[in-house]
């Protein structure tokens, strides 16, 4: 059993930023970063699945997602953070010190920062693995710029799908909105935006059966669920906007969460309902979901945590 002042669970932009800040505060955090084989909580988070990141301040030429995460990790190590490349299997926050298990090994901590992130819901197609970041995307604000002057498609019928499609019309010549049903789930105001945008074509009763392309997306095989008609859309970009799922199974009945699974933090802070446990990044943010906002909330969690430990007299 090892004891720590801070344990950080998760190692995306939020977790690594909180590790940098807590390490610089001499708290020697243990970062349990996840397993490389796991898509839900792999080390480095969702940025490990992206190619070029062009909107992270300080990199005018852009930077590859995995390289950005590696640099942040090295920065945390430089200041004294310790890393464990394992998956957390159980937590007990009912009393202090808190207990965090990795299989049969228990690590204890005075405080915990939860930054386990979220994952985009995908279509479940075999081709997704090789084409994600190569024409297939889950984030219009991250990748829309790369599709200037191209024809692309968005999958989904909710508010987020229409939001993505509307944003993408700034770059694409045409956006096909592929909707599984014959109506939109989106709010009325969002529906009106879609209907009134001449660059958006709504394709009803349609699902994606396959993706065309080896190294980059060259088309999408779609099927009409009513007629059974199958055809290939000549699109060079496909954005999946069918929702996100926070990685919070570990914290069910332990931390307060919303109906959709996102952890609840006190307004303007990273405090959860358990004193000494903090949450940051996409695990509690379903609004912005950007690397830079995750990093910012990781900073907040570290500062909240440091001040809390000081108030307890354990800093």
C-alpha positions in Angstrom: 0.0 0.0 0.0 1.3 3.5 -0.9 0.1 6.7 0.6 0.0 10.1 -1.3 -1.2 13.6 -0.7 -2.9 13.6 -4.1 -4.0 10.9 -6.5 -5.0 12.0 -10.0 -7.2 9.5 -11.9 -6.9 10.0 -15.7 -4.3 11.7 -17.9 -5.9 13.8 -20.6 -5.3 17.5 -20.7 -7.2 18.0 -17.4 -5.4 15.3 -15.5 -2.0 16.3 -16.8 -2.5 20.0 -16.0 -3.7 19.2 -12.5 -0.6 16.9 -12.2 1.7 19.8 -13.3 0.2 22.2 -10.8 0.1 19.9 -7.8 3.6 18.7 -8.6 4.9 22.3 -8.7 3.1 22.8 -5.3 5.3 20.0 -3.9 2.4 17.6 -3.5 4.1 14.8 -5.4 0.9 13.5 -7.1 0.4 9.9 -8.2 -1.2 9.9 -11.7 -3.0 6.7 -12.5 -3.2 7.2 -16.2 -5.2 4.3 -17.6 -4.4 1.4 -19.9 -3.2 1.7 -23.5 -5.6 -1.1 -24.5 -8.6 0.7 -23.2 -10.5 3.2 -25.5 -12.5 4.6 -22.6 -9.6 5.6 -20.3 -6.4 5.3 -22.2 -3.4 7.4 -21.2 -3.6 10.8 -22.8 -7.4 10.7 -23.3 -9.2 11.6 -26.5 -6.3 13.6 -27.9 -4.4 10.3 -28.4 -7.1 9.5 -31.1 -6.7 12.8 -32.9 -4.2 13.8 -35.5 -3.4 17.5 -35.8 -4.4 20.0 -33.1 -4.5 23.5 -34.5 -6.5 25.4 -31.8 -4.3 24.8 -28.7 -2.7 28.2 -27.9 1.1 28.3 -28.3 1.4 26.1 -31.3 1.0 28.3 -34.4 2.0 25.5 -36.8 -0.3 23.0 -35.0 0.8 19.9 -33.1 -0.2 16.3 -33.2 -2.5 15.2 -30.4 -0.3 12.4 -29.0 2.8 14.7 -29.1 0.9 17.4 -27.1 -0.1 14.9 -24.5 3.5 13.5 -24.3 4.9 17.0 -23.7 2.4 17.7 -20.9 3.2 14.3 -19.3 7.0 15.1 -19.5 6.3 18.5 -17.9 4.4 16.8 -15.0 7.3 14.3 -14.5 9.8 17.1 -14.5 8.1 18.6 -11.5 7.9 15.4 -9.6 4.6 13.6 -10.6 4.7 9.8 -10.5 2.8 7.8 -13.1 1.2 4.4 -13.0 0.0 3.0 -16.3 -2.9 1.0 -15.0 -6.7 1.2 -14.8 -8.4 2.0 -11.5 -10.7 -0.8 -10.6 -12.4 0.5 -7.5 -12.6 3.5 -5.2 -13.7 4.1 -1.7 -14.3 7.8 -0.8 -16.5 7.1 2.3 -13.6 8.0 4.8 -10.2 9.5 4.7 -7.6 8.6 3.7 -9.4 7.8 0.4 -8.7 4.4 -1.1 -8.0 3.8 -4.8 -7.6 0.2 -6.0 -5.6 -1.0 -9.1 -6.6 -4.6 -9.2 -5.6 -6.0 -5.7 -3.3 -3.1 -4.9 -4.7 -0.3 -2.8 -3.3 3.2 -2.9 -4.4 5.7 -0.3 -4.6 9.5 -0.6 -5.5 12.6 1.4 -7.2 14.0 -1.8 -8.3 12.8 -5.2 -8.7 14.6 -8.5 -11.0 12.8 -11.0 -10.2 13.5 -14.6 -11.4 10.3 -16.4 -12.9 12.2 -19.3 -15.6 11.2 -21.7 -15.8 9.2 -24.9 -17.8 10.0 -28.1 -20.4 7.5 -28.9 -19.5 5.9 -32.2 -21.3 4.0 -35.0 -19.7 0.6 -34.2 -18.2 0.2 -37.7 -14.9 -1.7 -38.2 -13.5 1.1 -40.4 -13.8 3.7 -37.6 -10.6 2.6 -36.0 -8.4 3.4 -39.0 -10.3 6.5 -40.2 -10.8 8.4 -37.0 -8.7 11.5 -37.5 -8.4 10.8 -41.2 -11.7 12.2 -42.4 -13.8 10.7 -39.6 -14.3 13.1 -36.6 -16.4 13.6 -33.5 -15.7 17.3 -33.1 -16.6 20.0 -35.6 -14.9 22.9 -33.7 -11.7 20.8 -33.6 -11.6 19.7 -37.2 -14.0 21.7 -39.3 -11.2 23.9 -40.7 -9.6 21.0 -42.5 -12.7 20.5 -44.7 -12.8 23.9 -46.4 -14.5 23.7 -49.8 -15.4 20.0 -49.4 -18.7 18.0 -49.2 -19.2 16.4 -45.8 -21.8 14.6 -43.7 -22.9 14.7 -40.1 -24.6 11.8 -38.3 -27.3 12.6 -35.8 -30.6 14.3 -35.2 -30.2 16.1 -31.9 -29.1 19.6 -30.9 -25.5 18.7 -31.0 -25.7 17.3 -34.5 -27.4 20.4 -35.8 -24.9 22.6 -34.0 -22.1 20.7 -35.6 -23.7 20.8 -39.1 -24.4 24.6 -38.8 -20.8 25.2 -37.7 -19.4 23.1 -40.6 -21.3 25.2 -43.2 -18.7 27.9 -42.6 -16.2 25.6 -44.3 -17.9 23.0 -46.4 -19.8 23.6 -49.6 -22.5 21.1 -48.6 -23.3 19.3 -45.3 -25.6 16.2 -45.5 -27.3 15.7 -42.1 -28.0 11.9 -41.8 -31.0 11.3 -39.6 -32.1 7.8 -38.6 -35.7 8.7 -38.2 -38.2 10.9 -40.2 -38.0 13.7 -37.6 -35.4 15.6 -35.7 -34.9 15.2 -31.9 -33.5 18.7 -31.7 -35.2 21.6 -30.1 -37.5 23.7 -32.3 -35.0 26.6 -32.6 -32.2 24.3 -33.7 -34.6 22.6 -36.2 -35.4 25.9 -37.8 -31.7 26.7 -38.1 -31.2 23.5 -40.0 -34.2 23.9 -42.3 -33.2 27.5 -43.1 -29.6 26.8 -43.9 -29.3 26.3 -47.6 -26.0 24.4 -47.2 -27.6 21.7 -45.0 -29.4 18.9 -46.7 -31.3 16.6 -44.4 -31.3 13.0 -45.4 -34.1 11.2 -43.5 -34.4 7.6 -42.4 -30.8 7.0 -43.1 -28.0 5.1 -41.3 -24.3 4.6 -42.2 -23.5 1.0 -42.9 -19.8 1.4 -43.9 -17.0 3.8 -44.6 -15.0 3.9 -47.8 -11.2 4.5 -47.8 -8.0 2.9 -46.5 -5.9 5.8 -45.3 -8.4 8.6 -45.5 -12.2 8.8 -45.8 -13.4 8.7 -49.4 -17.1 8.1 -48.9 -19.9 6.7 -46.7 -22.2 3.8 -47.5 -25.6 4.7 -46.3 -28.9 2.8 -46.2 -32.5 4.0 -46.1 -34.1 2.1 -43.2 -37.6 2.3 -44.8 -36.8 1.4 -48.5 -33.6 -0.6 -47.9 -31.9 1.4 -50.7 -28.1 1.4 -50.3 -25.9 4.1 -51.9 -22.5 5.7 -51.4 -22.2 9.4 -50.5 -19.1 11.0 -52.0 -18.0 12.8 -48.8 -14.5 13.4 -47.6 -15.5 14.1 -44.1 -18.0 12.4 -41.7 -18.8 13.8 -38.3 -20.4 11.6 -35.7 -22.7 13.6 -33.4 -24.8 11.0 -31.6 -23.7 11.9 -28.1 -20.9 11.5 -25.5 -20.6 9.2 -22.5 -18.6 10.3 -19.5 -16.3 7.7 -18.0 -18.0 7.6 -14.6 -19.0 4.0 -14.0 -16.3 3.8 -11.3 -18.1 6.6 -9.3 -21.7 5.4 -9.4 -23.2 5.7 -5.9 -19.9 7.3 -4.8 -20.1 10.8 -6.3 -23.1 12.9 -7.3 -23.8 12.9 -11.1 -26.3 14.1 -13.5 -28.8 11.8 -15.2 -26.5 11.6 -18.2 -23.6 10.5 -16.0 -21.5 13.7 -15.8 -20.1 14.5 -12.4 -21.6 17.4 -10.6 -19.2 20.1 -9.3 -20.0 23.2 -7.3 -20.5 26.2 -9.5 -17.3 28.0 -10.3 -15.2 25.3 -8.7 -14.0 21.7 -9.0 -15.4 20.5 -5.7 -17.6 17.4 -5.8 -20.1 16.4 -3.1 -17.3 14.6 -1.2 -14.9 16.9 0.6 -11.4 16.4 -0.7 -12.5 14.9 -4.1 -12.3 17.2 -7.1 -13.4 16.7 -10.7 -12.2 18.4 -13.9 -12.3 18.1 -17.6 -14.8 16.3 -19.8 -15.9 14.1 -17.0 -17.9 17.1 -15.6 -18.0 19.3 -18.7 -20.6 18.5 -21.4 -20.7 22.0 -22.8 -17.3 22.9 -24.1 -15.3 19.7 -24.4 -12.1 21.3 -25.7 -8.5 20.5 -24.7 -7.9 24.0 -23.6 -11.0 24.2 -21.3 -10.1 20.8 -19.9 -6.6 22.0 -19.1 -8.1 25.1 -17.5 -10.4 23.1 -15.3 -7.4 20.9 -14.4 -5.6 24.0 -13.1 -8.7 24.9 -11.1 -8.9 21.4 -9.5 -5.2 21.5 -8.6 -5.5 24.9 -6.9 -8.8 23.9 -5.2 -7.0 20.7 -4.0 -3.9 22.5 -2.8 -5.9 25.1 -0.8 -8.1 22.4 0.7 -5.1 20.3 1.8 -3.7 23.5 3.4 -6.9 24.1 5.3 -6.8 20.5 6.6 -3.2 21.1 7.8 -1.9 18.3 5.6 -0.1 20.3 2.9 
